[in-house]
């Protein structure tokens, strides 16, 4: 979802196969690992900047984004950002407020990169 939204906001076409590649990434398929709110933005940075800036500079941008995200939200891990886990009785959009906050965070981060 984050990848799709960032693509729309920054007018970047994303091939449908990229979404297929990302299908199990959100917390490693609900395992609780790195959160999809981070992964989508990291993928977007690769799509947006790897060819333009090169792999090394893009990896540095990814590290900067991850560091800033962890400072802001306290973790990169889904199991820590969503401590109640993935229970069948959870409401369907449990992470929606945090998703909105994360998307706005990423838009600001990328906008600052674009304006440098």
C-alpha positions, -999 to +999 in steps of 0.1 A: +000+000+000+028+025+009+046+017-024+014+023-044+006+055-026+041+069-030+040+060-067+008+079-071+020+109-051+053+112-070+039+102-104+061+070-107+047+041-127+051+009-109+050-023-129+024-048-115+052-074-111+067-052-084+035-055-064+037-093-069+072-093-055+061-073-024+031-095-015+048-113+014+069-084+026+045-068+052+062-081+083+075-111+063+040-124+057+027-115+091+057-130+108+063-097+126+096-088+110+103-055+092+070-036+088+055-030+055+052+007+063+089+008+060+094-018+032+072+000+007+091+032+012+124+015+008+113-002-024+101+032-037+135+048-030+151+020-050+126+025-079+129+063-078+167+067-073+188+036-081+193+044-117+195+081-111+219+081-081+234+047-082+231+018-058+254+030-032+238+065-028+203+049-029+213+024-002+225+054+019+191+071+014+174+039+025+195+038+056+187+074+063+150+067+059+151+037+082+170+056+108+146+085+107+116+061+107+129+042+138+135+075+156+100+087+148+080+055+154+103+036+178+110+005+156+112-010+122+096-042+133+060-050+128+059-070+160+069-039+180+048-014+160+018-037+162+023-054+196-011-071+196+001-092+166-022-106+139-052-121+157-083-132+138-104-110+160-084-078+152-104-051+135-097-051+097-079-018+096-060-019+129-029-001+115-048+026+096-039+056+118-002+045+119-003+039+081-016+075+075+011+089+098+038+068+081+028+077+046+029+114+055+063+109+071+076+092+038+061+119+016+079+146+037+112+126+036+110+122-002+099+158-008+129+170+011+151+148-011+135+162-042+140+198-031+177+194-023 
